[in-house]
Amino acid sequence: MKKKVMIGIVAGILVFLLAALVLFDLNKGDSKDNKLTEVTLAEVTHSIFYAPQYVAIEKGYFEEVGIDIELILTSGADKVTAAVLSKDADIGFCGSEGTIYVYQGGEKDYLKTFAQLTQKDGSFIVAREKINDFTLEDLKGKEILGGRAGGMPEMTLEYALKENGIDPKKDVNINTSIEFASMGGAFIGGEGDFVTLFEPNALELEKEGYGYVVASLGELGGIVPYTSYSARISYIEENKELIEDFTKAIQKGIDYVHNHSDEEVAKAIINQFPDTSIEDIAKVVKRYRDIDAWPETTEFSEDSFNHLQDIMIDYGVIDKKVPYAKLMYRG
């Protein structure tokens, strides 16, 4: 009897050890198969405007496709494209005008855009004083902190002024000497009568009593491929599957934003903005939703790309358009 019991115990131990060994091997296999590929992503600024991207990060959509995102802040589209060209970043996230400048500069391994995230300008015009029934006429004779000359916020501002019969060179004073990231602080310090700001900076100025949001440049400027993802031709060719997976993760982030409430989106991205309350993030999400800032898909049309180039030609930074097919990557 005792012998049978001992045999049973030994058999049980062997079964247990065998099962543990099998599970260990399976886990080793999973670990190997699920090893994430690190991708350094340089973003032009950190704004709630890019909510779908942060949803994709916080909800694990990148991890689902085997990508580990290292997000670095590289203020200014010129600096983003420089980081990608120097290989300090794998993918750049900035205004699509950056790829046009690089291409027309003669770079052989130039940048191609493979996905868009926003389809309108994300900045708001903030006034120092409260203005009821604001129109662009209220900007005449005033100083506006507009951002870097040749950057999308400043070019969109000038485009909107011209579309409304206002000469940006004669009727207003657009100050382009202040770095994009420093404009809010400069405005608080007394510079300018108006400033163009992304969120949550505009809302923070309102809450602190330093200014009042009076208009959206997104509404005034129309549909353009405002912020998009690009990479060097060589990187795309060597990593086609990764580019496809990256785009899928971004699309899931876009879908989430369109299919969830402002509050749900705010809760999803709160970790990206720890100094901003969920209530304030939700307010900003609503502001961007109200101007239709986010497209339905990561693909953007040739018409919107040409509209962007019309703005650039009108501004005087390029003489002719770059063919859509030259700078767009479609896997």
C-alpha positions as CSV (number, residue, x, y, z in Angstrom):
1,M,0.0,0.0,0.0
2,K,2.8,2.4,1.0
3,K,4.7,1.5,-2.1
4,K,1.7,2.4,-4.3
5,V,1.3,5.8,-2.5
6,M,5.0,6.6,-3.0
7,I,4.7,5.7,-6.7
8,G,1.7,8.0,-7.0
9,I,3.5,10.9,-5.2
10,V,6.6,10.5,-7.4
11,A,4.4,10.3,-10.6
12,G,2.6,13.5,-9.4
13,I,5.9,15.3,-8.9
14,L,7.1,14.3,-12.3
15,V,3.9,15.5,-14.0
16,F,4.2,18.8,-12.2
17,L,7.8,19.2,-13.2
18,L,7.1,18.3,-16.8
19,A,4.2,20.8,-16.9
20,A,6.4,23.5,-15.4
21,L,9.1,22.8,-17.9
22,V,6.7,23.1,-20.8
23,L,5.3,26.4,-19.5
24,F,8.8,27.7,-19.0
25,D,9.6,26.9,-22.6
26,L,6.4,28.5,-23.9
27,N,7.0,31.6,-21.9
28,K,10.6,31.8,-23.3
29,G,9.1,31.5,-26.8
30,D,6.5,34.2,-26.1
31,S,9.2,36.5,-24.7
32,K,11.3,36.0,-27.9
33,D,8.4,36.4,-30.2
34,N,7.0,39.4,-28.4
35,K,10.3,41.3,-28.2
36,L,9.4,44.9,-28.9
37,T,11.2,47.0,-31.5
38,E,12.2,50.4,-30.1
39,V,11.3,53.4,-32.3
40,T,12.4,56.9,-31.4
41,L,9.7,59.3,-32.3
42,A,10.5,63.0,-32.3
43,E,7.4,65.2,-31.8
44,V,7.3,68.9,-32.6
45,T,5.5,69.8,-29.4
46,H,3.6,68.1,-26.6
47,S,-0.1,69.0,-26.9
48,I,-3.6,67.6,-26.3
49,F,-4.0,68.4,-30.1
50,Y,-2.2,65.1,-30.6
51,A,-4.6,63.1,-28.4
52,P,-4.9,60.1,-30.8
53,Q,-1.2,59.6,-30.6
54,Y,-1.2,59.6,-26.8
55,V,-4.2,57.2,-26.7
56,A,-2.2,54.8,-28.9
57,I,0.7,55.0,-26.4
58,E,-1.3,54.8,-23.2
59,K,-3.7,52.1,-24.5
60,G,-0.8,49.9,-25.6
61,Y,-1.7,49.9,-29.3
62,F,1.9,50.2,-30.2
63,E,2.9,47.3,-28.0
64,E,0.2,45.2,-29.6
65,V,2.0,45.5,-32.9
66,G,5.5,44.9,-31.4
67,I,6.6,48.6,-31.1
68,D,8.1,50.3,-28.1
69,I,7.9,54.1,-28.5
70,E,10.6,56.4,-27.1
71,L,9.0,59.8,-27.4
72,I,11.3,62.8,-27.5
73,L,10.4,66.5,-27.6
74,T,12.1,68.3,-30.5
75,S,10.5,71.8,-30.6
76,G,10.0,73.1,-34.2
77,A,9.5,71.2,-37.5
78,D,13.0,72.2,-38.6
79,K,14.5,70.5,-35.5
80,V,12.3,67.4,-36.0
81,T,13.4,66.9,-39.6
82,A,17.0,67.5,-38.6
83,A,16.7,64.8,-35.9
84,V,15.3,62.3,-38.4
85,L,18.0,63.2,-41.1
86,S,20.8,62.8,-38.5
87,K,19.2,59.5,-37.3
88,D,18.8,60.8,-33.8
89,A,15.1,59.9,-34.4
90,D,13.6,57.1,-36.5
91,I,10.3,58.9,-37.2
92,G,9.4,62.5,-37.2
93,F,6.1,64.0,-36.2
94,C,5.6,67.6,-37.3
95,G,4.0,69.8,-40.0
96,S,4.1,68.3,-43.5
97,E,5.9,71.4,-44.7
98,G,9.1,70.0,-43.1
99,T,9.3,67.2,-45.7
100,I,8.8,69.8,-48.5
101,Y,11.7,71.9,-47.3
102,V,14.0,68.8,-47.0
103,Y,13.1,67.6,-50.5
104,Q,13.6,71.0,-52.1
105,G,16.9,71.3,-50.3
106,G,18.2,68.5,-52.4
107,E,18.6,65.8,-49.7
108,K,19.0,62.4,-51.4
109,D,17.7,60.4,-48.5
110,Y,14.8,62.8,-48.1
111,L,11.7,62.3,-45.9
112,K,8.4,60.7,-47.0
113,T,5.2,61.1,-45.1
114,F,3.3,57.9,-44.4
115,A,0.4,58.9,-42.1
116,Q,-1.4,62.0,-40.8
117,L,-2.7,62.7,-37.4
118,T,-4.4,66.1,-37.6
119,Q,-6.0,67.9,-40.5
120,K,-6.3,71.4,-39.3
121,D,-4.1,74.0,-37.5
122,G,-4.2,73.3,-33.8
123,S,-3.5,76.8,-32.5
124,F,-5.9,79.4,-31.1
125,I,-5.7,83.1,-31.2
126,V,-5.5,84.4,-27.6
127,A,-6.3,88.1,-26.9
128,R,-4.9,90.1,-23.9
129,E,-8.4,91.6,-23.3
130,K,-11.8,90.0,-23.6
131,I,-13.4,90.8,-27.0
132,N,-17.0,90.1,-27.7
133,D,-17.9,89.1,-31.3
134,F,-14.3,88.9,-32.3
135,T,-13.4,89.2,-36.0
136,L,-10.0,89.3,-37.7
137,E,-10.5,93.1,-38.1
138,D,-9.8,93.3,-34.4
139,L,-6.1,92.4,-35.2
140,K,-5.5,95.5,-37.3
141,G,-2.8,97.7,-35.9
142,K,-1.9,95.1,-33.2
143,E,1.1,93.0,-32.5
144,I,0.7,89.2,-32.7
145,L,3.1,86.6,-31.5
146,G,2.9,84.2,-34.4
147,G,5.7,81.7,-34.0
148,R,8.6,80.8,-36.3
149,A,8.6,82.4,-39.7
150,G,7.9,79.6,-42.2
151,G,6.3,77.4,-39.6
152,M,2.7,76.2,-40.2
153,P,1.0,78.3,-37.4
154,E,2.5,81.5,-38.7
155,M,1.9,80.7,-42.3
156,T,-1.7,79.7,-41.6
157,L,-2.2,83.0,-39.7
158,E,-1.0,85.0,-42.7
159,Y,-3.1,82.9,-45.0
160,A,-6.3,83.5,-42.9
161,L,-5.6,87.2,-42.8
162,K,-5.2,87.5,-46.5
163,E,-8.3,85.5,-47.1
164,N,-10.2,88.1,-45.1
165,G,-8.7,91.1,-46.8
166,I,-6.0,92.0,-44.3
167,D,-2.4,92.6,-45.3
168,P,-0.2,90.7,-42.8
169,K,2.8,93.0,-43.8
170,K,1.0,96.3,-43.4
171,D,-2.2,95.9,-41.4
172,V,-0.7,94.0,-38.5
173,N,2.6,93.4,-36.8
174,I,3.4,89.7,-36.6
175,N,6.3,89.0,-34.3
176,T,8.3,85.9,-35.4
177,S,11.3,86.4,-33.2
178,I,10.1,84.4,-30.3
179,E,10.6,80.6,-30.1
180,F,7.4,78.6,-30.4
181,A,7.8,77.0,-26.9
182,S,8.4,80.5,-25.3
183,M,5.4,82.4,-26.8
184,G,3.1,81.8,-23.8
185,G,5.7,83.0,-21.3
186,A,6.5,86.0,-23.5
187,F,2.8,87.0,-23.7
188,I,2.5,86.7,-19.9
189,G,5.5,88.9,-19.7
190,G,3.8,91.7,-21.6
191,E,4.9,90.9,-25.2
192,G,2.2,91.4,-27.9
193,D,-1.5,92.1,-28.0
194,F,-2.4,88.7,-29.3
195,V,-0.6,85.3,-29.3
196,T,-1.3,82.0,-31.2
197,L,-1.1,79.0,-28.8
198,F,-1.7,75.3,-28.8
199,E,-3.5,73.6,-26.0
200,P,-3.3,73.2,-23.1
201,N,-1.3,76.4,-23.1
202,A,-4.2,78.6,-24.3
203,L,-6.6,77.2,-21.6
204,E,-4.0,77.7,-18.9
205,L,-3.6,81.4,-19.8
206,E,-7.3,81.8,-19.7
207,K,-7.5,80.1,-16.2
208,E,-4.8,82.3,-14.9
209,G,-6.4,85.5,-16.3
210,Y,-3.7,86.4,-18.7
211,G,-5.8,86.1,-21.9
212,Y,-8.9,85.0,-23.7
213,V,-9.3,82.5,-26.6
214,V,-11.1,84.4,-29.4
215,A,-10.6,82.3,-32.5
216,S,-9.3,79.0,-33.9
217,L,-6.7,79.1,-36.7
218,G,-7.9,75.6,-37.6
219,E,-11.3,76.9,-38.6
220,L,-9.8,79.8,-40.4
221,G,-7.1,77.9,-42.3
222,G,-9.1,75.0,-43.7
223,I,-8.1,71.3,-44.2
224,V,-4.4,70.6,-44.6
225,P,-2.2,67.7,-43.6
226,Y,-1.2,69.7,-40.6
227,T,0.8,67.2,-38.5
228,S,2.0,64.0,-39.9
229,Y,4.6,61.2,-39.6
230,S,7.6,60.9,-41.8
231,A,10.8,59.0,-42.1
232,R,13.8,58.8,-44.4
233,I,13.3,56.8,-47.6
234,S,16.0,54.3,-46.6
235,Y,14.4,53.7,-43.2
236,I,11.0,53.1,-44.7
237,E,12.4,50.7,-47.3
238,E,14.2,48.7,-44.6
239,N,11.2,48.7,-42.2
240,K,8.1,48.5,-44.3
241,E,6.3,46.1,-41.9
242,L,7.1,48.4,-39.0
243,I,5.8,51.4,-40.8
244,E,2.6,49.5,-41.5
245,D,2.2,48.5,-37.9
246,F,3.0,52.0,-36.6
247,T,0.2,53.3,-38.9
248,K,-2.2,50.7,-37.6
249,A,-1.6,51.8,-34.0
250,I,-2.1,55.4,-34.9
251,Q,-5.4,54.5,-36.7
252,K,-6.6,52.8,-33.6
253,G,-5.9,55.9,-31.6
254,I,-7.8,58.0,-34.1
255,D,-10.7,55.6,-33.9
256,Y,-10.7,55.7,-30.1
257,V,-11.0,59.4,-30.1
258,H,-13.8,59.5,-32.5
259,N,-15.7,56.7,-30.7
260,H,-15.3,57.9,-27.1
261,S,-16.4,60.9,-25.1
262,D,-14.2,63.9,-24.2
263,E,-14.0,62.6,-20.7
264,E,-13.0,59.1,-21.7
265,V,-10.3,60.5,-24.0
266,A,-9.1,62.7,-21.1
267,K,-8.8,59.8,-18.8
268,A,-6.9,57.8,-21.4
269,I,-4.2,60.4,-21.8
270,I,-4.0,62.0,-18.4
271,N,-0.6,60.4,-17.8
272,Q,0.8,62.4,-20.6
273,F,-0.4,65.7,-19.0
274,P,0.0,65.1,-15.2
275,D,-0.1,68.8,-14.4
276,T,-3.5,69.2,-16.2
277,S,-6.8,68.1,-14.7
278,I,-9.0,65.6,-16.4
279,E,-11.7,68.2,-16.6
280,D,-9.4,70.7,-18.4
281,I,-8.1,68.0,-20.8
282,A,-11.7,67.1,-21.6
283,K,-12.5,70.8,-22.3
284,V,-9.5,71.0,-24.7
285,V,-10.5,67.7,-26.4
286,K,-13.9,69.3,-27.0
287,R,-12.3,72.4,-28.5
288,Y,-10.4,70.3,-31.0
289,R,-13.3,68.0,-31.7
290,D,-15.5,71.1,-32.4
291,I,-13.2,72.3,-35.2
292,D,-12.9,68.8,-36.7
293,A,-9.2,68.6,-36.0
294,W,-8.8,64.9,-36.3
295,P,-9.3,63.0,-39.6
296,E,-11.1,59.7,-39.9
297,T,-8.1,58.0,-41.4
298,T,-4.3,58.4,-41.5
299,E,-4.4,58.9,-45.2
300,F,-4.7,62.4,-46.6
301,S,-5.7,63.5,-50.0
302,E,-3.7,65.2,-52.8
303,D,-6.1,68.1,-52.5
304,S,-5.2,68.8,-48.9
305,F,-1.5,68.4,-49.7
306,N,-1.8,70.9,-52.5
307,H,-3.8,73.3,-50.3
308,L,-0.8,73.2,-47.8
309,Q,1.5,74.1,-50.7
310,D,-0.8,76.9,-51.9
311,I,-0.3,78.4,-48.4
312,M,3.4,78.0,-48.6
313,I,3.6,79.5,-52.1
314,D,1.4,82.4,-51.0
315,Y,3.7,82.9,-48.1
316,G,6.8,82.9,-50.4
317,V,8.8,80.0,-48.9
318,I,8.5,77.8,-52.0
319,D,8.2,78.7,-55.7
320,K,6.4,75.6,-57.0
321,K,4.7,72.5,-55.8
322,V,6.3,69.2,-55.1
323,P,4.3,66.3,-56.7
324,Y,2.2,64.5,-54.2
325,A,3.6,61.1,-55.2
326,K,7.1,62.2,-54.5
327,L,6.6,62.8,-50.7
328,M,3.8,60.3,-49.9
329,Y,4.5,56.7,-49.0
330,R,1.8,54.2,-49.6
331,G,2.8,50.7,-48.5
